[in-house]
Amino acid sequence: MYLTTRFYVFAIVAILLLATGNYSAPFYTVGMAAVWLLLAATIADIAILYSRRGIVASRQLADRLSNGDDNDIRLRVEISYPFALRLTVIDETPFVFQRRDVDFLLRLKSREGKTIVYKLRPTQRGVYGFGRIRVFVRSALSLAERRYTCGEPQDAKVYPSYLMLHKYELLAMNNRLTEMGVKRIRRAGNNTEFERIKEYVEGDNYRSVNWKASARRHQLMVNVYEDERSQQIVSVIDKGRPMQQAFQGMTLLDYAINASLMLSYVAVRKADKAGLVCFADHTDTFVAPSRRHGQMERLLDALYSQQTRWSESDFGDMLATINKRLTKRSLLVVYTSFGNTQAMTRQLPYLKQLNLRHKVLVVFFADNEMRDFVNSSPRSTEEYYQHVIVEKMLYEQRLIVSQLRQHGILSTLTTPQNLSVDVVNRYLELKERQAI
């Protein structure tokens, strides 16, 4: 039980009246009457509030929260008092949010209920613990308030951004993917690929005649095609030290995880097989490419517990693992971050070897804040030096892209915010060109 601000205001007024009574007797009488009236009203208010246990509150939230997205948290509050009440509802959110504004003022009528909805945006994966729900109740007198402790502590796991997958699916159903930036890719011709050459028999399509083979064999030979096989799309995520850099509260690793999940979802919808490789100082996660039912759940569970490390990434161990476990040619989308050309040069031999057996697409990150800083006008000598340093870093990023292309390795330089859409568009472009 707590006394409210209104009680203390009335108490101060009564005390002032009693003090003024030292100079004028009528004020003392009025002051005493005010004291007894305040005591009686307060006792009546407390009796009303404690006449029954009339508050029920509960929290409704998903078993999984989506990292980097706004997640709805619902509080349901119901009263069984036969009169209207004023309520202050405070939810004990996980301490990692450092929120001090999750309190709501309500006015409920007799035996009424109301649902409160607010949003939380986690920026780290893991287990988040919610506490109890505190409800402070005041009657119309508002001289005292009663505290109710409702609900039970809850744990919610924060997974990679699966809400983006639902958004993609809804937009796909409504043919509105262009709103996300996903381009429409049209493929000309049949979805077939070459299988073998055989002798011509009556009924074969004359347009499939292989004239070079026919000239060598001195008889008609035709190409045989089969329906296009599903292709393997493997997300290769670097968890080394550079991936700890953060943008808008989320690390580069989290952005890479969200993008790989989105790419895998699109690949499975396109009848391709989606897989996963995660590595740092050694390769510790491998999910074989598949498009079977439940593959997205396996990828989601594998990505949930990934964390960055302070060690330098071992591209050699990653190369050995992929060569050993991936026998079919695949599209390898490598998410990494090169701080300078020297860092890229150290890893270039491994990327070149990967590109011999597979199609490699290296995805690394551009910093919008650096570009904005370069476009601003320097106002001091120190800022001139800073501009030179930042311009050099941006130049090295462009140089890295150029050097990778010289060695036949595809690359994409994108901002963390546009990562998912840019990677999906690049995958669709390669699929349309049959370059995988």
C-alpha positions in Angstrom: 0.0 0.0 0.0 1.3 3.5 -0.9 0.1 7.0 -0.2 -0.3 9.1 -3.2 0.8 12.6 -4.0 -2.8 13.8 -3.5 -2.7 12.6 0.1 0.5 14.5 0.9 -0.9 17.7 -0.7 -4.0 17.5 1.5 -1.9 16.7 4.5 0.3 19.8 3.9 -2.8 22.0 3.6 -4.1 20.6 6.9 -0.8 21.3 8.6 -0.7 24.8 7.3 -4.2 25.4 8.7 -3.2 24.1 12.1 -0.1 26.3 12.1 -2.2 29.3 11.1 -4.4 28.5 14.1 -1.7 29.8 16.4 -2.6 33.2 15.2 -6.3 32.8 14.6 -8.4 30.2 16.5 -10.9 29.5 13.7 -8.1 28.2 11.4 -7.1 25.7 14.1 -10.6 24.3 14.1 -10.8 24.1 10.4 -7.3 22.4 10.4 -8.4 19.7 12.9 -11.5 19.0 10.9 -9.4 18.7 7.7 -7.1 16.2 9.5 -9.9 14.0 10.7 -11.6 14.2 7.3 -8.3 13.2 5.5 -7.8 10.3 7.9 -11.4 9.1 7.4 -11.2 9.4 3.7 -7.8 7.6 3.5 -9.1 4.7 5.7 -12.2 4.4 3.5 -10.0 4.5 0.3 -7.8 1.7 1.7 -10.8 -0.3 2.7 -12.3 0.0 -0.8 -9.0 -1.1 -2.5 -8.4 -4.0 -0.2 -12.0 -5.2 -0.1 -11.2 -7.8 -2.8 -8.4 -9.0 -5.0 -9.8 -7.6 -8.2 -6.9 -7.3 -10.7 -5.7 -9.9 -13.2 -2.9 -9.1 -15.6 -1.0 -11.3 -18.1 1.7 -11.0 -20.8 1.4 -12.4 -24.3 4.4 -12.7 -26.4 5.7 -15.1 -29.1 8.0 -18.0 -28.1 10.5 -16.5 -30.5 11.4 -12.8 -30.9 12.8 -11.6 -34.2 16.2 -10.0 -34.0 16.4 -6.5 -35.5 12.6 -6.2 -35.9 9.8 -4.6 -33.8 8.1 -7.3 -31.9 4.7 -6.9 -30.4 4.3 -7.4 -26.6 0.8 -7.5 -25.3 -0.4 -6.9 -21.8 -4.0 -7.9 -20.8 -5.4 -6.2 -17.7 -8.9 -7.0 -16.3 -10.6 -5.7 -13.1 -13.5 -7.2 -11.1 -14.2 -4.2 -8.9 -17.8 -2.9 -9.2 -16.5 0.7 -9.8 -14.1 2.5 -12.0 -10.4 2.6 -11.2 -7.2 4.3 -12.3 -4.3 2.0 -13.0 -0.6 2.3 -13.7 0.7 -0.8 -15.4 4.5 -1.4 -15.4 6.1 -4.3 -17.3 9.5 -5.5 -16.2 11.3 -5.8 -19.5 14.7 -7.5 -20.0 17.4 -5.4 -18.5 19.3 -5.4 -21.8 16.8 -2.9 -23.3 17.4 -0.4 -20.4 13.8 0.8 -20.9 12.4 3.0 -18.2 9.3 4.1 -20.1 7.3 0.8 -20.2 4.5 2.1 -17.9 0.9 2.8 -19.0 -1.9 4.9 -17.4 -5.3 3.4 -17.8 -8.8 4.2 -16.6 -11.1 1.1 -16.5 -14.8 1.0 -15.9 -16.5 -1.6 -13.7 -15.4 -5.1 -14.6 -13.7 -4.0 -17.7 -10.6 -5.3 -19.5 -8.1 -3.8 -21.8 -5.1 -4.9 -23.9 -2.0 -2.9 -24.1 0.4 -3.3 -27.0 4.0 -2.0 -27.1 7.0 -2.9 -29.2 10.5 -4.1 -28.4 13.4 -4.3 -30.9 16.2 -6.7 -29.8 19.6 -6.3 -31.4 21.2 -9.4 -30.0 20.3 -13.0 -30.2 20.0 -15.1 -27.1 17.5 -15.6 -24.2 15.7 -12.6 -22.8 14.1 -12.7 -19.4 10.9 -10.8 -18.7 9.9 -10.2 -15.0 6.6 -9.6 -13.4 3.8 -7.2 -14.2 3.3 -4.5 -11.5 -0.2 -2.9 -11.4 -0.8 0.1 -9.1 -4.6 0.7 -8.5 -6.3 3.9 -7.3 -9.9 4.6 -6.7 -11.8 7.9 -7.4 -10.4 9.3 -4.1 -6.8 8.6 -5.1 -5.5 9.0 -1.6 -3.9 5.6 -1.5 -2.9 3.0 -4.1 -2.6 -0.7 -3.9 0.1 -2.6 -5.7 -0.7 -5.9 -7.5 2.1 -8.2 -8.7 0.8 -10.2 -11.6 2.0 -12.7 -14.2 5.0 -14.9 -14.1 8.6 -14.4 -15.2 9.0 -15.4 -18.9 12.0 -16.2 -21.1 11.9 -15.5 -24.8 14.5 -16.6 -27.3 15.6 -14.0 -29.8 16.1 -15.7 -33.2 17.4 -14.3 -36.5 14.9 -12.1 -38.3 12.2 -14.5 -39.3 9.6 -11.7 -39.4 11.3 -10.6 -42.7 10.5 -14.1 -44.1 6.8 -13.6 -43.3 6.8 -10.2 -44.9 8.5 -11.6 -48.0 5.9 -14.4 -48.2 2.9 -12.0 -47.8 4.3 -9.7 -50.5 5.0 -12.6 -52.8 1.4 -13.7 -52.4 0.3 -10.2 -53.4 2.9 -9.8 -56.2 4.3 -6.7 -54.3 7.9 -7.8 -53.9 9.1 -4.7 -55.7 8.1 -2.7 -52.6 11.0 -4.5 -50.8 13.4 -3.8 -53.7 13.4 -7.4 -55.0 13.6 -7.3 -58.8 11.5 -9.4 -61.1 13.6 -11.7 -63.2 12.3 -13.2 -66.4 14.1 -16.2 -67.9 13.8 -16.8 -71.6 13.6 -20.4 -73.0 13.1 -23.7 -71.3 14.2 -24.7 -67.8 16.5 -27.5 -69.1 20.2 -28.3 -69.0 22.4 -30.5 -71.2 22.7 -34.2 -70.3 24.4 -36.1 -73.2 24.7 -36.6 -77.0 23.0 -39.6 -78.7 22.3 -40.9 -82.2 19.4 -39.3 -84.0 16.2 -41.5 -84.2 13.0 -40.7 -85.9 10.9 -38.3 -83.9 13.8 -36.4 -82.3 13.6 -32.6 -82.5 15.7 -31.5 -85.5 16.6 -28.3 -83.6 18.6 -30.4 -81.1 20.9 -31.7 -83.8 24.6 -31.3 -82.8 26.2 -30.6 -86.2 29.8 -30.7 -84.9 29.3 -34.1 -83.4 27.4 -35.3 -86.5 30.4 -34.2 -88.7 32.8 -36.2 -86.6 30.7 -39.3 -86.5 29.4 -39.0 -90.1 25.8 -39.5 -88.8 23.2 -37.4 -87.2 23.7 -36.8 -83.5 21.4 -34.8 -81.2 21.7 -33.2 -77.8 19.6 -34.6 -75.0 18.4 -32.2 -72.4 16.7 -32.9 -69.1 14.8 -30.7 -66.7 17.0 -28.3 -64.8 18.3 -29.8 -61.5 18.0 -27.9 -58.3 21.1 -26.0 -57.5 22.9 -25.6 -54.2 23.0 -22.2 -52.5 25.3 -22.2 -49.5 25.7 -19.2 -47.1 29.3 -19.0 -45.8 29.4 -16.7 -42.8 32.6 -15.4 -41.3 32.4 -15.0 -37.5 35.9 -13.5 -37.0 36.9 -10.2 -35.3 35.9 -7.8 -38.1 32.3 -9.0 -38.0 31.9 -7.5 -34.5 31.6 -4.0 -35.9 28.1 -2.6 -35.2 25.6 -0.6 -37.1 22.4 0.7 -35.5 23.0 -1.6 -32.5 23.4 -4.8 -34.5 26.7 -6.4 -35.4 27.7 -7.3 -39.0 27.3 -10.9 -38.0 23.7 -10.4 -37.2 23.1 -8.6 -40.5 24.8 -11.5 -42.3 22.7 -14.0 -40.4 19.5 -12.3 -41.3 20.5 -12.0 -45.0 21.5 -15.6 -45.2 18.2 -16.7 -43.7 16.4 -14.6 -46.3 18.5 -15.9 -49.1 17.9 -19.5 -48.0 14.2 -19.0 -47.8 14.0 -17.5 -51.4 16.3 -20.3 -52.7 14.0 -23.0 -51.3 11.0 -21.3 -52.8 12.9 -21.4 -56.1 13.3 -25.2 -55.8 17.0 -24.8 -55.0 18.8 -26.4 -52.0 19.9 -24.1 -49.2 22.9 -24.9 -46.9 25.1 -23.1 -44.3 28.7 -22.9 -43.3 29.9 -20.8 -40.3 33.6 -20.4 -39.5 36.1 -18.4 -37.4 39.4 -19.8 -36.3 37.9 -23.1 -37.4 34.7 -24.3 -39.2 32.2 -25.3 -36.5 28.9 -25.3 -38.3 27.9 -27.2 -41.5 24.3 -27.7 -42.6 24.1 -29.8 -45.8 22.2 -28.1 -48.7 18.6 -29.4 -48.9 15.1 -28.2 -49.8 13.3 -30.9 -47.8 10.6 -30.0 -45.4 12.0 -28.6 -42.2 15.3 -27.3 -43.7 14.4 -23.7 -42.7 13.9 -24.8 -39.1 17.3 -26.5 -39.2 19.0 -23.4 -40.6 17.2 -21.2 -38.0 18.3 -23.4 -35.1 21.9 -23.4 -36.4 22.0 -19.6 -36.8 20.5 -18.9 -33.4 23.6 -19.6 -31.3 26.3 -18.1 -33.6 28.6 -15.5 -32.0 31.6 -13.5 -33.1 35.0 -14.3 -31.9 38.2 -12.3 -31.3 40.4 -14.7 -33.3 41.3 -14.2 -36.9 39.3 -16.2 -39.4 40.8 -19.3 -40.9 39.8 -19.4 -44.6 42.0 -22.4 -45.1 40.0 -24.6 -42.7 36.8 -23.3 -44.3 38.2 -24.2 -47.8 39.1 -27.7 -46.6 35.7 -28.3 -45.1 33.8 -27.2 -48.2 36.0 -29.2 -50.5 35.4 -32.3 -48.4 31.7 -32.0 -47.8 30.4 -30.2 -50.9 30.9 -32.4 -53.9 28.4 -30.7 -56.3 29.1 -27.3 -57.8 27.3 -24.7 -55.7 26.9 -20.9 -55.3 28.9 -19.9 -52.2 27.8 -16.6 -50.8 30.6 -15.5 -48.5 29.7 -12.9 -45.9 32.9 -11.3 -44.5 34.5 -7.9 -43.9 37.9 -6.9 -45.2 39.4 -3.8 -43.4 42.0 -3.2 -46.1 43.5 -4.7 -49.2 46.2 -6.5 -47.2 43.5 -8.4 -45.3 41.9 -9.4 -48.6 45.2 -10.4 -50.2 45.9 -12.8 -47.4 42.6 -14.6 -48.1 42.6 -14.3 -51.9 44.3 -17.7 -52.6 41.6 -19.5 -50.7 38.9 -17.6 -52.5 40.5 -18.4 -55.8 40.6 -22.1 -55.0 37.0 -22.1 -53.9 36.1 -20.4 -57.2 37.6 -23.2 -59.2 35.0 -25.7 -58.1 32.2 -23.5 -57.1 30.7 -20.1 -57.9 31.8 -17.6 -55.2 30.0 -14.4 -54.4 31.8 -12.3 -51.7 29.6 -10.0 -49.8 31.1 -7.3 -47.6 29.9 -4.1 -46.1 30.0 -0.4 -46.9 29.6 2.2 -44.2 27.0 4.9 -44.9 28.3 7.0 -42.0 31.8 7.1 -43.6 30.3 8.3 -46.9 28.2 11.0 -45.2 31.3 12.1 -43.4 33.3 12.4 -46.6 30.5 14.4 -48.3 30.5 16.9 -45.4 32.7 20.0 -45.3 35.7 19.8 -42.9 35.8 22.7 -40.4 39.1 22.1 -38.7 42.6 20.8 -39.4 41.8 17.6 -37.5 38.7 17.0 -39.7 40.8 17.4 -42.8 43.1 14.6 -41.6 40.0 12.5 -40.8 38.6 13.1 -44.3 41.8 11.9 -45.9 41.8 8.7 -43.8 38.1 8.0 -44.5 38.6 8.6 -48.2 41.5 6.2 -48.2 39.4 3.5 -46.5 36.6 4.0 -49.1 39.1 3.8 -51.9 40.4 0.5 -50.6 36.9 -0.9 -50.5 36.4 -0.1 -54.2 39.9 -1.5 -54.9 39.0 -4.8 -53.2 35.9 -5.1 -55.4 38.1 -4.5 -58.5 40.8 -7.0 -57.5 38.2 -9.7 -56.8 36.7 -9.2 -60.2 40.1 -9.4 -61.9 40.4 -12.9 -60.5 36.9 -13.9 -61.7 35.4 -13.7 -58.2 32.0 -12.0 -57.9 31.6 -9.4 -55.2 28.9 -7.2 -53.7 29.6 -4.1 -51.7 26.4 -3.1 -49.8 25.2 -1.3 -46.7 24.0 -3.5 -43.8 20.5 -2.0 -44.2 20.2 -3.1 -47.8 22.1 -6.4 -47.4 19.2 -8.9 -47.6 17.6 -7.3 -50.7 20.9 -6.8 -52.5 21.9 -10.4 -51.9 18.6 -11.8 -53.0 18.6 -9.7 -56.2 22.2 -10.9 -57.0 21.1 -14.5 -56.5 18.1 -14.0 -58.8 20.3 -12.3 -61.4 22.8 -15.2 -61.4 20.0 -17.7 -61.7 18.5 -15.8 -64.6 21.9 -15.8 -66.4 22.3 -19.5 -65.6 25.7 -18.6 -64.1 25.5 -20.8 -61.0 
